[in-house]
Amino acid sequence: MSIPIVSAPVEKKAPAQPLVDSQESRSDMGTPVTVAQRQVRLHGQHVAYLEAGVGRGPVVVFLHGLASSSTTWADVVSLLGRRAHVVAPDLLGHGESAKPRAGDYSLGAHAAGLRDLLAILELERATVVGHSFGGGVAMQFAYQYPELTERVVLVASGGLGHGVNLALRAATLPGASTALQVLTTATPRWLSAATTRVARAVPAFAGADLEGLLSAFASFADGGARDAFVQSTRGALNLSGQRLTGTQRLHLLAETPVLLVAGSRDPVIPVDHTVNAHETLPGSRLELFDGAGHFPHIDDPRRFVHLLHDFVTSTEPAHADRHSLRRHLQKTR
């Protein structure tokens, strides 16, 4: 799907219209809308984001994974933008956003950055959708700012178990940044291009997972992105696997609508993590994309958008605040 993305200035928030669940609205979603690429400055750093559907419904925020960017959501943003106000930022250290050498790339810092982005865009609350590492950020955002969170959607999410792909674990080793630099700069362009063509021609390799890997590899040519990736992985992983897990705090989402999505053939994060989280969290919804890998939203964006649209229209937004959080903590300690 070819999605038109245009650079545009920050647009003033328009009054939100209700997201109506009707046959007409579902058929209208089939036509993509133009996606605007915008930038704002937060704490002296520029933050890039995609936006569509300003004022067209509830706010839905999409968070990408490690070594990725907001473009992973481009098809979804364009489709859902007809019926919702959609924002997909490049997390600090990724995409077109700033990549400070001394940046804080922890889950908490990313969650605070999202809070500030919503504030500067004059958006009060949002449904937060996170993929992979972005799922960890989404959970952290819901824990830190329950009053800003209407719903949580976790897609092939990190932070739900210990296991993870060996390549990501290797990024925590000493010298990983230097190794990535050598790998990206020493590989001749003709060899890289030839390898890519061969891989794309093999059905077993071709698809969203391969494109995600190639995109990540290309991003490592940027020293700032490379350092941000290594710092982020070391903050969340170690050589044995994921060292940060949100499973002990899933109970804090008991009163928040939660949708869990995964591909049945995810080579990065075991699908069992998502299934187990669903069993741990009564009332959550689970959707497995049969045959999909680590990027189910790219493998089948229309199915994903219809799923998300149904979830948003059929659930009441959470109305948590710090008082309700305190009461819940006191009941479960």
N, C-alpha and C positions, 0 to 999 in steps of 0.2 A: 504494500500500500504506500503510495507516495503522498506525503502530508505536506501542505504548504506551511512553511514557518517563516514569518517575517519579523524583522526588527521593529520595535515599536516603543514609544515612551510609556512610562508607568501610567496606567489608566485609573481614573478615580472610580471608586467602588460605586456601583449602581445599586438601588434597592433590590434585594434578592426576591426572585419569584419562586413559588413553591415548585418542587420537583414532582410533577403529576405522574402517577403510575397508570397509564392507559395504553390501549393498543396503538393509538395515534402516536404517543410519545415514543413507544418502542420502535415503530417503523421509521419515525423521523431520525432516530439515532443512527440510521444506516448511512446518512450523508455527513461526511466529515466537515468540520468547520476549520477556518484558518487559525493557526496557532501563532500567537505573538511571542517573540523573544524579547525579554526586557531585562533591565539591570537596575539595582538600587545599591546604595552604599550603607553598610552597617558597620559601625565601629571602625570606620576608616578603610574597610575592605569592600570591594565590589562583589555583589552577589547576583548571579544570573539566574533567570527562571523562565519557564514557559508558562503561558497563561491563555486560557480560552473561556468563553462563556461568562464574561463578567456580568454579574447581576442576574444570571439565568437560573439560579437555584441554590441549594446548599453548597457550601464550600467543601471541595475535596482536594486534599494535598497528597501528592505522590512523591515518595522518597526512593531514590535509586540505591544500588549496592556499591561495593568497593570497586575502584578502578572503572567506574561507569559514569553516567551522567543522566541528565533529565531526558535526553533523546531516547533512552530505553522506553519511555512512556509516550513517545510522540503519537503513535497510532491511537492509544487509549485516550490521551488528552483531546485529540481532534474529534474522536467519536463522542466521548462523554460531554465535551464542551457545548454540545447543542442543548443539553438539559441540566448542566451544573456549572458552577463557577470553579474551574479547575486551575490549580497552581502546581507546578513541578519544578522545584529549585535544583540547581547544581549545588550539592553540599560543598562547604568550604574544602578546598584542596582538589576539587573535581571539576571537569567540564570547563565552562567559561568563567567560573567563579575564581576569586583570588586563591593563591596557593602559598601562603606565608610560610617561610622556613621554620619559624617559631610558633606555628599555629597549634591550637588545641583541637585535636581530632578525636576526642573522646565522645562517647555516646551522649554524655550530659551536655557537652559543649554544642554538639549538633542540635540537640533538643532545644537548648536555649536560643540558638540561632534561628530555629524555626519559629519559636515564640516571638522573637523580635521581627522576623519577616512578616508574620501575620499582623503584628502591631502596626508596622509602617505602612502596610497595605490596607489598614483599617478593616481587617477581618476579625470578627469576634471569636468564632469557634469553627472547628473543622472536623470532618471525617479524615483520618490520617491513614494512608496506605503506604506500607513499606515493603520493599523487596530486598531479600538477603540481608546485608548489613543495614539497609534502610529499615528493615523490620525491627531490628534492635533499637534503632533511633525512634521508631514509632512507639514501641513499648515504653522507652525511656521518657518520651514526650508525655504519654498518657499518665505515667507515674508521677512525673514532676508537675504537670499542669493539667490535672483532671478537669478543672473548670473550663479549659479550652478545647477539650476533646469530646466530640459527639459519638464517634464510632472508631474502631480500629480494624484494619484489614492487614493481615500478615501473609505475604506471598513468598513462598520458599524461604522463610525467614530464618535468619541466624538467631542465636540466643535461646533456642528451644531444646538444646541438647549438646552433648560433648563432641560428637563426631563432626568432621569436616574434611574436605578435599585435601590431599597431601600437599599439593602445590601451594595452597594458602598457608598451611602450617610451615612450609619451608621458608616463606617470606618473613617469618619471625627470627630466623637465624642471623647471627652477626654477618655483616657484609652483604646482606640481601640487596640493599639499594645499589651498591657498587656492581653486584652481579647483574642486576636488571639493566643498569646503564651500559655495561659491556655488551650484554645480549642484544640490546636494541640498537646500539651504535655500530657493533662489529658485524652484524648480519647484513650482507649485501642486499640492496633493494631488489635486485633481480631474483635472488634466492627466496627472499620473503614473498615476493609476488608470485613466483612459481609454486611455492609451497601452499600458498593460499588458494590458488586456482585448482591444484590437485585435491586439496582437502574439500573444497566446495563441490568438486565433481563426484565425490564418493558419498552416496546416500547415507551411509552410517555416520559420517562426520558432519555433513551439511545440516544447516538449521540454525536456530536461535542461539544454541550453546556455542557453536563455532563462531558465530558473528560476535557474541559477547566476549569470547576469548581474544579474537583478533582486535576488537576495539580496545580491550584492556591493554594488550601488548603495545598497540600504537600509542596509547596515552603515556606509557612509561618513557617515551622519548623526551617528555617534559620533566625536567628535574624536580620541579615543585610537585607535580602530580605523583612522581615516583616516590619522593620522600613522604608525602601525605599518605600514600598507600602503605608504605612500610610502617609508619607510625601508627596508623589505624589498625593494621593487623596485629602489631605487637601489643596494642591496648586491649584487643578482644580475644586474641588467640595465643597459644604457645605451641611448642612442637608436638604435644600430645593431642591437641584439639582446641575446641572453644573453651576458654577459661572464664568467660562471662556468660552467665545463663540467667534468663528471666523467669524460669519456671517456678522458682520459689515465690515470685511475686505475681504470678498469673491471677491469683485469687483477688487481687486488687482491681481486676477488670471484670469482676463478677456482675457488676451492674452496668457495664458498658457493652453495647452490641459488638461482637467480635466475629469476623469472617476469616477463616483460615483456608489458604489456597496453596496447592503444591502440584508439581508435575510428578507423575508416577515413576519417571526414569531420570530423576534429578541426579547428576553425577557430582554435585558440589556438596549439598546438604542432604542427608538421608531423609526420605519422605516420612519415615517413622517419627521424626521429631514433630512434624506437623500433626500427624494422627494422634500421637500421645498428648500433645497440647490440647487438642479438641476433647479428648477423654478427660483431661484434667479440669477443663473449664466448662461446666454445665451451661447449656444455653448457647454455646458458640455454634457456628455453622462451619461445615467442612466441605470443600469441593476439591476433588482430585481430577486433574487433567490427564486422562489416560494417554500414555505415549509421549507426553511433553517432558522436557528437561527442566533446567533451572530457570527458564524464562517463560512460564506458561502464558503470561500476558502478551508476549511477542508471538509465541506459537499460534495462539488463537485470540487475537485482540477483540474480535466482535463477541465471542462467547464471554470473554472476561468482562467486557463493558456491560453486557446484558446481566451478567451475574452481579456485578457491582451495583448497577442501577436497581435491580430487584432488591438487593440488600438494603440500600439506602431508602427506597420507597416503602419497604415493608417493616422497618424498625423505627422505633422512637429514639431520638438522640438522647444520649446520657445527659444528666443534669447534675453531675458530681461537682463538689467543691471541696475545699480543704476540711470543712467540718464533717462532711460525709466520709471523707477519707479517714479522718481520725476515728470516727465511730466504727468503721470497718476494721481498722487496725486493732482497735481495742477488743473487738469480737473475735478476732482470729489469732491473737498473740498466744 
